[in-house]
Amino acid sequence: MNKPASFDRHVEHRRVRRAAHVELATMEEPDDLAYTLPVHTSMKADPAERPELLVGPGRFRVWKTKAWKRRANQRAERAAAYRALA
């Protein structure tokens, strides 16, 4: 599942903000307000209640490749040799 375009996210966020503002403005009793939990929450939730995520192939992370790790090790060895000479 891809993220919607920036403009679409902006429009949707504005629509939600506007709906919340109108509801708060027309509300007579503050105790009647029912908060809805956002989809992305850090609270622990029952796995059956969680929304199903569509996960595609992950992003390629170059620093997790063997060549990148080897490059980092070679640079560390060069730096250690340079410090030993100084």
VENSULHU-V486608 format. One record per residue. PSI is psi in radians with two decimals (* if undefined). OMEGA is omega in whole degrees, -180 to 180 (999 if undefined). NEAR is the number of other C-alpha atoms within 10 Angstrom. Layout:
PSI,OMEGA,NEAR
PSI,OMEGA,NEAR
This chain:
2.13,-179,7
2.70,177,7
2.43,178,7
2.87,180,10
2.75,-176,8
-0.77,-179,9
-0.72,179,9
-0.70,178,11
-0.69,179,12
-0.79,-179,11
-0.79,-180,11
-0.75,180,13
-0.72,178,12
-0.71,179,12
-0.76,180,12
-0.75,179,11
-0.77,-178,12
-0.76,179,12
-0.71,178,12
-0.71,-180,12
-0.78,180,12
-0.74,-180,11
-0.73,179,12
-0.64,-179,13
-0.56,-177,9
-0.06,-177,9
2.37,179,12
-0.74,-180,10
2.11,179,8
-0.42,-180,8
-0.29,-180,7
-0.17,-176,8
2.25,177,11
2.09,-180,7
2.40,175,6
2.41,179,6
2.40,175,8
2.83,-180,7
-0.75,-179,8
1.70,-179,8
2.63,-180,8
-0.05,179,7
2.57,176,7
2.33,-179,7
2.70,176,9
2.30,-178,7
-0.51,180,8
-0.46,-178,7
-0.23,-179,7
2.52,176,11
2.55,-179,9
2.28,-178,8
2.38,175,7
1.82,-175,7
2.16,178,8
-2.95,177,8
2.43,-177,5
2.87,178,6
2.50,178,6
2.16,-178,8
1.88,-172,8
-0.57,-176,10
-0.10,177,11
0.02,180,9
2.73,-178,10
-0.68,-179,10
-0.69,-180,11
-0.71,179,13
-0.69,178,13
-0.71,178,11
-0.77,180,12
-0.71,180,13
-0.71,179,12
-0.70,178,12
-0.69,179,12
-0.71,178,12
-0.73,178,12
-0.73,180,12
-0.68,179,12
-0.71,178,11
-0.68,179,11
-0.74,178,10
-0.59,-180,9
-0.62,180,8
-0.56,-175,7
*,999,5
